[in-house]
Amino acid sequence: MEQLLTPSNMSANSHSSPIYDSLVELRCHFTWRLVIEKDDMPDLEVRISETEFFDASYSIGMYNLLAYVRHLKEQQEEALQSLHEAEALTQSEQLSRRSLVTWGNCAWLHYHRGSLSEAQIYLDKVEKVCKEFSSPFRYRLECAEMDCEEGWALLKCGTQNYTRAMACFEKALKVEPENPEYNAGYAVVAYRLDHIDGTSLQHLRKAVSVKPEDPYLKVLLALKLQDLHQLEEAEKHIKETLPRISSQPYVFGYVAKFYRRKGLVKEALEYFERALQKQPCSTFLHFQIGLCHKKRLIQIKQASNMQPRGEDRKRADESIHLAIRHFKKTLELKPTYELAYLNLAEMYLEIGQLKEAEDNFQKVLSMSNLQDHIQQEIHFRYGNFQQYYKKSEEAAITHYLKGLKIEVTSYYRDKLLKALENLAERRKEDHVLESLSLLGLIYRLRGDTSEAMSCYEKALRLTGAVTPEF
């Protein structure tokens, strides 16, 4: 895994300058400890560059983030150009407090370029605004706008920053509970962190109520309602959104995702292709298009009793190869996209290429810093591969257990429990002690203490001791 980029290692520049202590007081991208993996930087830069900005304040934030990413890539002139664009917008919109982030980044960038006099000019600008707002700090202003800016930056930089992003928006909302932008930020990060229990629903509803003109929030609300099987209301929000998204093509991909999950592959692909015209290097779009072709393959197989022949076989093969193409493109753009490896592996299984499948499974199994629910999914799907393709029930059990050792509630935790239960029941006759121990574990994890004790007692009677692993 590539090194993570943080302020502690992002530059070899010496901290011996007398203005360094002033710089570290600033609130800006250089001091926010944004966690960005080196392999993710090209994708992050593309996502920022291709974003259709909804308003000036959001545009300023994205120009600042783009400047920071370009600095990390040692593209200092390009970074400075992005900051000049942010400055121009800030002046036209008269956003004095939000100027502090841009000026802070300018000060840091000039410092890294060795232009200490230029850095001091921007420090002086920050100091002047801090005095205007009676800040107790010389170069730092504590306010909701700054918390919001930090929240958006963290949110855009990926999963390892989400928890801190939520804390930033939460802090801003304590000051202004009805602020549309703060509610939008909090709802988006809550949606990204909500993998099963629907906790983001109320926050999405709130965000839509205070910012009803934002189609992106409406579509996220529809997707969450779809997750929770509240399909009639979900469909209503999608229909209300469609007339408004022609000017905001970035929303096409999320509408398409709704239709893909509904099983309407043709409609989904139409929206995805429209979005791809505007965002040809979007990892999200290529991955979702790959999932569309995978969904179409499943539909073809189900309609032909899992044995497609003739024209169905041709359509199935076409879907497999298109899915492989888009999953490969996803990984070319973002080599750390863990779910793309899993889906690519499973497409290789469809054409009997077990070695290529194993290679992709191994790549994702070797990845670190993954979210818990993603790790559970990896062990479930690799366990399935071992069980059904490699015919190794022992290896499958090992990975189902590894997934269950990750104690987080998720969709795949339930699937792991069911898969392990089915295997334990199947192996009862030949592996009595192991099966009883596994079933005891399964009942215990489901909260059924009585059944768990019954299984363990039977195991005890057979051996006099329960295997320590269980």
C-alpha positions as CSV (number, residue, x, y, z in Angstrom):
1,M,0.0,0.0,0.0
2,E,1.3,3.5,-0.9
3,Q,2.2,5.9,1.8
4,L,-0.5,8.1,3.3
5,L,0.0,11.9,2.8
6,T,-0.3,14.0,5.9
7,P,1.3,17.3,7.0
8,S,4.0,15.4,8.7
9,N,5.4,13.9,5.6
10,M,4.1,16.0,2.7
11,S,7.2,18.0,2.4
12,A,10.9,17.8,3.2
13,N,10.9,21.6,3.7
14,S,12.6,22.6,6.9
15,H,10.5,24.0,9.7
16,S,13.2,26.3,10.9
17,S,11.7,29.5,9.4
18,P,10.6,32.1,12.0
19,I,7.2,32.3,10.3
20,Y,6.5,28.6,10.6
21,D,4.9,29.0,14.0
22,S,2.5,31.5,12.5
23,L,1.7,29.1,9.6
24,V,0.7,26.2,11.8
25,E,-1.9,28.3,13.5
26,L,-3.8,28.8,10.2
27,R,-7.0,26.8,9.4
28,C,-6.5,25.5,5.9
29,H,-5.8,22.4,3.9
30,F,-2.1,22.4,4.9
31,T,-3.1,22.1,8.6
32,W,-6.2,19.9,8.4
33,R,-4.4,16.6,8.4
34,L,-6.2,15.4,5.3
35,V,-5.5,11.7,4.7
36,I,-4.9,11.0,1.0
37,E,-3.3,7.8,-0.4
38,K,-0.8,8.5,-3.1
39,D,-2.6,6.1,-5.5
40,D,-5.8,8.0,-5.0
41,M,-4.4,11.4,-5.9
42,P,-5.0,11.2,-9.7
43,D,-8.6,10.1,-9.1
44,L,-9.2,12.8,-6.5
45,E,-7.9,15.5,-8.9
46,V,-10.2,14.3,-11.6
47,R,-13.2,14.2,-9.3
48,I,-12.5,17.8,-8.2
49,S,-11.9,19.0,-11.8
50,E,-15.0,17.4,-13.2
51,T,-17.3,18.5,-10.4
52,E,-20.1,20.8,-11.5
53,F,-20.0,23.5,-8.8
54,F,-23.4,24.4,-7.3
55,D,-22.4,27.8,-5.9
56,A,-19.5,30.1,-5.3
57,S,-18.7,29.0,-1.8
58,Y,-18.4,25.4,-2.9
59,S,-16.3,26.3,-5.9
60,I,-13.9,28.2,-3.7
61,G,-13.5,25.1,-1.5
62,M,-12.8,22.9,-4.5
63,Y,-10.3,25.2,-6.0
64,N,-8.5,25.3,-2.7
65,L,-8.5,21.5,-2.5
66,L,-7.3,21.2,-6.1
67,A,-4.4,23.5,-5.2
68,Y,-3.5,21.4,-2.3
69,V,-3.5,18.2,-4.3
70,R,-1.4,19.8,-7.0
71,H,1.0,20.9,-4.4
72,L,1.3,17.3,-3.1
73,K,2.1,16.3,-6.7
74,E,4.8,19.0,-6.8
75,Q,2.9,21.0,-9.4
76,Q,3.5,24.3,-7.7
77,E,2.6,26.6,-10.6
78,E,-0.7,24.8,-11.2
79,A,-1.4,24.9,-7.5
80,L,-0.9,28.7,-7.4
81,Q,-3.2,29.1,-10.4
82,S,-6.0,27.3,-8.6
83,L,-5.5,29.5,-5.6
84,H,-5.7,32.6,-7.8
85,E,-9.0,31.3,-9.2
86,A,-10.3,30.8,-5.6
87,E,-9.1,34.3,-4.7
88,A,-10.9,35.9,-7.6
89,L,-14.2,34.1,-6.6
90,T,-13.7,35.1,-3.0
91,Q,-13.4,38.8,-3.9
92,S,-16.4,38.8,-6.3
93,E,-18.6,37.2,-3.6
94,Q,-17.2,39.2,-0.7
95,L,-16.8,36.2,1.5
96,S,-14.3,37.6,4.0
97,R,-14.3,34.8,6.5
98,R,-14.0,32.1,3.9
99,S,-11.1,34.1,2.4
100,L,-9.1,32.9,5.4
101,V,-8.8,29.3,4.0
102,T,-7.6,30.6,0.6
103,W,-5.1,33.1,2.1
104,G,-3.9,30.4,4.5
105,N,-3.2,28.0,1.6
106,C,-1.5,30.9,-0.3
107,A,0.8,31.5,2.7
108,W,1.7,27.9,3.0
109,L,2.3,27.5,-0.7
110,H,4.6,30.5,-0.9
111,Y,6.4,29.2,2.2
112,H,7.1,25.9,0.4
113,R,8.2,27.7,-2.6
114,G,10.7,29.7,-0.5
115,S,8.9,33.0,-1.0
116,L,8.7,34.1,2.6
117,S,7.8,37.7,1.9
118,E,4.8,36.6,-0.1
119,A,3.8,34.2,2.6
120,Q,4.0,37.0,5.1
121,I,1.7,39.2,3.0
122,Y,-1.0,36.5,3.2
123,L,-0.4,36.0,6.9
124,D,-1.0,39.8,7.4
125,K,-4.3,39.5,5.5
126,V,-5.5,36.7,7.8
127,E,-4.4,38.6,10.8
128,K,-6.4,41.7,9.7
129,V,-9.7,39.6,9.3
130,C,-9.1,37.9,12.7
131,K,-8.8,41.3,14.3
132,E,-12.0,42.4,12.6
133,F,-13.9,39.5,14.1
134,S,-12.2,39.9,17.5
135,S,-10.6,36.5,17.4
136,P,-8.4,35.6,20.4
137,F,-5.9,34.1,18.0
138,R,-3.7,36.1,15.7
139,Y,-4.0,33.8,12.7
140,R,-7.0,31.6,13.5
141,L,-10.7,32.2,13.5
142,E,-13.1,29.8,15.1
143,C,-16.4,30.0,13.3
144,A,-19.0,27.7,11.6
145,E,-17.9,28.7,8.1
146,M,-14.4,27.4,8.8
147,D,-15.8,24.2,10.3
148,C,-17.9,23.7,7.1
149,E,-14.9,24.4,4.8
150,E,-12.9,21.8,6.7
151,G,-15.8,19.3,6.6
152,W,-16.1,19.5,2.8
153,A,-12.4,19.1,2.3
154,L,-12.3,16.0,4.6
155,L,-15.4,14.6,2.9
156,K,-14.0,14.9,-0.6
157,C,-10.7,13.2,0.4
158,G,-12.3,9.8,1.1
159,T,-13.4,7.3,3.6
160,Q,-10.6,7.6,6.1
161,N,-11.6,11.2,6.7
162,Y,-15.4,10.8,7.0
163,T,-15.7,10.6,10.8
164,R,-13.8,13.8,11.2
165,A,-15.8,15.4,8.5
166,M,-19.0,14.6,10.3
167,A,-17.6,16.2,13.5
168,C,-16.9,19.4,11.6
169,F,-20.4,19.7,10.2
170,E,-21.9,18.7,13.6
171,K,-19.9,21.6,15.2
172,A,-21.2,24.0,12.5
173,L,-24.8,23.0,13.0
174,K,-24.6,23.7,16.7
175,V,-24.1,27.3,15.7
176,E,-26.6,27.4,12.8
177,P,-29.0,24.4,13.0
178,E,-31.0,25.5,9.9
179,N,-28.1,26.4,7.6
180,P,-28.7,24.7,4.2
181,E,-25.0,24.1,3.5
182,Y,-24.1,22.7,6.9
183,N,-27.2,20.4,6.8
184,A,-26.2,19.2,3.3
185,G,-22.7,18.4,4.4
186,Y,-23.8,16.5,7.4
187,A,-26.4,14.5,5.5
188,V,-23.9,13.5,2.7
189,V,-21.3,12.2,5.2
190,A,-24.0,10.5,7.2
191,Y,-25.2,8.8,4.0
192,R,-21.6,7.7,3.2
193,L,-21.2,6.2,6.7
194,D,-24.7,4.5,6.8
195,H,-24.2,1.0,5.6
196,I,-27.3,-0.8,7.0
197,D,-29.4,0.8,9.8
198,G,-30.8,3.9,8.0
199,T,-29.5,6.4,10.5
200,S,-28.8,8.9,7.7
201,L,-32.5,9.0,6.7
202,Q,-33.6,11.8,9.1
203,H,-30.5,13.9,8.2
204,L,-31.2,13.5,4.5
205,R,-34.9,14.5,5.0
206,K,-33.7,17.6,7.0
207,A,-31.2,18.6,4.3
208,V,-33.8,18.3,1.6
209,S,-36.3,20.4,3.6
210,V,-33.8,23.3,4.1
211,K,-32.3,23.0,0.6
212,P,-35.1,21.7,-1.6
213,E,-33.6,23.0,-4.9
214,D,-30.6,20.6,-4.6
215,P,-31.2,17.5,-6.8
216,Y,-28.2,15.7,-5.5
217,L,-29.6,15.6,-2.0
218,K,-33.0,14.4,-3.3
219,V,-31.4,11.5,-5.2
220,L,-29.4,10.5,-2.1
221,L,-32.6,10.5,-0.1
222,A,-34.2,8.3,-2.8
223,L,-31.3,5.9,-2.7
224,K,-31.5,5.6,1.1
225,L,-35.3,5.1,0.9
226,Q,-34.6,2.4,-1.7
227,D,-32.1,0.7,0.7
228,L,-34.9,0.7,3.4
229,H,-37.5,-0.7,0.9
230,Q,-39.6,2.5,1.1
231,L,-40.0,2.3,-2.7
232,E,-43.0,4.4,-3.4
233,E,-41.5,7.5,-1.7
234,A,-38.1,6.8,-3.3
235,E,-39.7,6.8,-6.7
236,K,-41.5,10.1,-6.0
237,H,-38.3,11.9,-5.2
238,I,-36.6,10.5,-8.3
239,K,-39.5,11.7,-10.5
240,E,-39.3,15.2,-8.9
241,T,-35.6,15.3,-9.5
242,L,-35.6,14.4,-13.2
243,P,-36.8,17.7,-14.6
244,R,-34.0,19.5,-12.7
245,I,-30.9,17.6,-13.5
246,S,-30.2,18.6,-17.1
247,S,-28.0,21.5,-15.9
248,Q,-26.3,19.3,-13.3
249,P,-25.0,16.2,-15.1
250,Y,-23.1,14.9,-12.1
251,V,-26.5,13.8,-10.7
252,F,-27.1,11.6,-13.7
253,G,-24.9,8.9,-12.2
254,Y,-26.9,8.7,-9.0
255,V,-30.2,8.6,-10.8
256,A,-28.7,5.8,-12.9
257,K,-27.6,3.9,-9.8
258,F,-31.2,4.1,-8.5
259,Y,-32.5,2.5,-11.8
260,R,-29.7,-0.1,-11.8
261,R,-30.7,-1.3,-8.3
262,K,-34.3,-1.4,-9.4
263,G,-33.3,-3.8,-12.2
264,L,-33.9,-1.3,-15.0
265,V,-30.6,-1.8,-16.7
266,K,-31.4,-0.2,-20.0
267,E,-32.6,3.0,-18.4
268,A,-29.6,3.0,-16.0
269,L,-27.1,2.7,-18.8
270,E,-28.7,5.6,-20.7
271,Y,-28.2,7.9,-17.7
272,F,-24.7,6.5,-17.1
273,E,-23.6,7.2,-20.7
274,R,-24.9,10.8,-20.5
275,A,-22.9,11.3,-17.3
276,L,-19.8,9.7,-18.8
277,Q,-19.9,12.2,-21.7
278,K,-19.3,14.9,-19.1
279,Q,-17.0,12.9,-16.8
280,P,-15.1,10.4,-18.9
281,C,-12.5,9.6,-16.2
282,S,-15.0,9.1,-13.4
283,T,-14.2,5.9,-11.4
284,F,-17.7,6.0,-9.9
285,L,-19.3,5.9,-13.3
286,H,-17.1,3.2,-14.8
287,F,-17.6,1.0,-11.7
288,Q,-21.4,1.5,-11.8
289,I,-21.5,0.8,-15.6
290,G,-19.6,-2.4,-14.8
291,L,-22.2,-3.3,-12.2
292,C,-25.0,-2.6,-14.8
293,H,-23.5,-5.2,-17.2
294,K,-23.1,-7.6,-14.3
295,K,-26.8,-7.1,-13.4
296,R,-27.7,-7.7,-17.1
297,L,-25.7,-11.0,-17.0
298,I,-27.6,-12.1,-13.9
299,Q,-30.9,-11.3,-15.5
300,I,-30.0,-13.3,-18.7
301,K,-28.9,-16.3,-16.6
302,Q,-32.1,-16.2,-14.5
303,A,-34.3,-16.0,-17.5
304,S,-32.6,-19.0,-19.1
305,N,-32.5,-21.3,-16.0
306,M,-28.8,-20.4,-15.4
307,Q,-27.9,-22.1,-18.7
308,P,-27.9,-19.4,-21.5
309,R,-27.6,-20.8,-25.0
310,G,-27.6,-19.4,-28.5
311,E,-28.5,-15.7,-28.6
312,D,-28.7,-15.6,-24.8
313,R,-25.2,-16.9,-24.6
314,K,-23.9,-14.2,-26.9
315,R,-25.6,-11.5,-24.8
316,A,-24.2,-13.0,-21.6
317,D,-20.7,-13.1,-23.0
318,E,-21.0,-9.5,-24.2
319,S,-22.2,-8.4,-20.7
320,I,-19.2,-10.2,-19.1
321,H,-16.6,-8.6,-21.4
322,L,-18.2,-5.1,-21.0
323,A,-18.2,-5.5,-17.2
324,I,-14.6,-6.6,-17.2
325,R,-13.7,-3.6,-19.4
326,H,-15.3,-1.1,-17.1
327,F,-14.0,-2.7,-13.9
328,K,-10.5,-2.7,-15.4
329,K,-10.9,1.0,-16.3
330,T,-12.0,1.7,-12.8
331,L,-8.8,0.2,-11.4
332,E,-6.7,2.0,-14.0
333,L,-8.1,5.3,-12.7
334,K,-8.1,4.3,-9.0
335,P,-5.9,1.3,-8.1
336,T,-7.3,1.3,-4.5
337,Y,-11.0,0.7,-5.4
338,E,-11.5,-2.5,-3.4
339,L,-14.9,-3.4,-4.7
340,A,-13.7,-3.2,-8.3
341,Y,-11.2,-6.0,-7.6
342,L,-14.0,-8.2,-6.1
343,N,-16.3,-7.7,-9.1
344,L,-13.6,-8.1,-11.6
345,A,-12.6,-11.4,-9.9
346,E,-16.2,-12.6,-10.1
347,M,-16.4,-11.7,-13.8
348,Y,-13.3,-13.8,-14.5
349,L,-15.0,-16.7,-12.7
350,E,-17.8,-16.4,-15.2
351,I,-15.4,-17.3,-18.1
352,G,-13.5,-19.9,-16.1
353,Q,-10.3,-17.8,-15.5
354,L,-9.7,-18.9,-11.9
355,K,-6.1,-17.7,-11.8
356,E,-7.1,-14.1,-12.8
357,A,-9.9,-14.3,-10.3
358,E,-7.5,-15.4,-7.5
359,D,-5.0,-12.7,-8.4
360,N,-7.6,-10.0,-8.0
361,F,-8.9,-11.5,-4.7
362,Q,-5.4,-11.6,-3.4
363,K,-4.9,-7.9,-4.3
364,V,-7.9,-6.8,-2.3
365,L,-7.1,-9.2,0.6
366,S,-3.7,-7.5,0.9
367,M,-5.1,-4.0,1.2
368,S,-5.1,-2.2,4.5
369,N,-7.0,0.7,6.1
370,L,-10.3,-0.7,4.8
371,Q,-13.7,0.0,6.4
372,D,-15.0,-2.8,8.6
373,H,-18.0,-3.6,6.4
374,I,-15.8,-3.7,3.3
375,Q,-13.5,-6.3,5.0
376,Q,-16.6,-8.4,5.8
377,E,-17.7,-8.3,2.2
378,I,-14.2,-9.3,1.0
379,H,-14.1,-12.3,3.3
380,F,-17.6,-13.4,2.4
381,R,-17.0,-13.2,-1.4
382,Y,-13.6,-14.8,-1.2
383,G,-15.1,-17.5,1.1
384,N,-17.7,-18.2,-1.6
385,F,-14.9,-18.5,-4.2
386,Q,-13.1,-21.1,-2.0
387,Q,-16.3,-23.0,-1.3
388,Y,-17.9,-23.1,-4.8
389,Y,-15.0,-22.8,-7.2
390,K,-12.0,-24.2,-5.4
391,K,-14.1,-26.8,-3.5
392,S,-12.3,-26.0,-0.3
393,E,-14.8,-25.9,2.5
394,E,-12.1,-25.5,5.1
395,A,-10.7,-22.3,3.4
396,A,-14.3,-21.0,3.1
397,I,-14.9,-21.5,6.8
398,T,-11.6,-19.7,7.6
399,H,-12.7,-16.6,5.7
400,Y,-16.3,-16.7,7.0
401,L,-14.8,-16.7,10.5
402,K,-12.4,-13.9,9.7
403,G,-15.3,-11.8,8.5
404,L,-17.3,-12.5,11.6
405,K,-14.4,-11.5,13.8
406,I,-15.0,-8.0,12.6
407,E,-17.6,-6.9,15.0
408,V,-19.7,-4.5,13.1
409,T,-23.4,-4.8,12.0
410,S,-23.7,-4.9,8.2
411,Y,-25.5,-6.6,5.4
412,Y,-22.5,-8.9,4.8
413,R,-22.3,-9.9,8.5
414,D,-25.7,-11.5,8.1
415,K,-24.6,-13.2,4.9
416,L,-21.5,-14.5,6.6
417,L,-23.6,-16.0,9.4
418,K,-25.9,-17.7,7.0
419,A,-23.1,-19.1,4.8
420,L,-21.3,-20.5,7.9
421,E,-24.5,-21.9,9.2
422,N,-25.2,-23.7,5.9
423,L,-21.7,-25.2,5.8
424,A,-21.9,-26.3,9.5
425,E,-25.2,-28.1,8.9
426,R,-23.9,-29.8,5.8
427,R,-20.8,-31.1,7.6
428,K,-22.6,-32.3,10.7
429,E,-22.2,-36.0,9.9
430,D,-18.5,-36.0,9.0
431,H,-17.3,-33.2,11.3
432,V,-19.6,-33.3,14.3
433,L,-17.5,-31.5,16.9
434,E,-16.5,-28.7,14.5
435,S,-20.1,-28.2,13.3
436,L,-21.4,-28.0,16.8
437,S,-18.8,-25.5,17.8
438,L,-19.6,-23.4,14.7
439,L,-23.3,-23.5,15.3
440,G,-22.7,-22.5,18.9
441,L,-20.8,-19.5,17.7
442,I,-23.4,-18.6,15.2
443,Y,-26.2,-18.7,17.8
444,R,-24.1,-16.7,20.2
445,L,-23.5,-14.0,17.6
446,R,-27.2,-13.9,16.9
447,G,-27.9,-13.4,20.6
448,D,-29.5,-16.8,21.1
449,T,-27.7,-17.8,24.2
450,S,-29.9,-20.9,24.9
451,E,-29.2,-22.5,21.6
452,A,-25.5,-21.6,21.8
453,M,-25.2,-23.3,25.2
454,S,-27.0,-26.4,23.9
455,C,-24.5,-26.7,21.0
456,Y,-21.5,-26.2,23.3
457,E,-22.8,-28.7,25.8
458,K,-23.2,-31.3,23.1
459,A,-19.6,-30.6,22.0
460,L,-18.4,-30.9,25.6
461,R,-20.0,-34.3,26.0
462,L,-18.2,-35.5,22.9
463,T,-14.7,-34.3,23.7
464,G,-14.6,-33.0,27.3
465,A,-13.5,-29.6,26.2
466,V,-14.6,-27.0,23.6
467,T,-12.0,-26.0,21.0
468,P,-10.4,-22.7,22.2
469,E,-11.0,-21.1,18.8
470,F,-14.7,-21.3,19.4
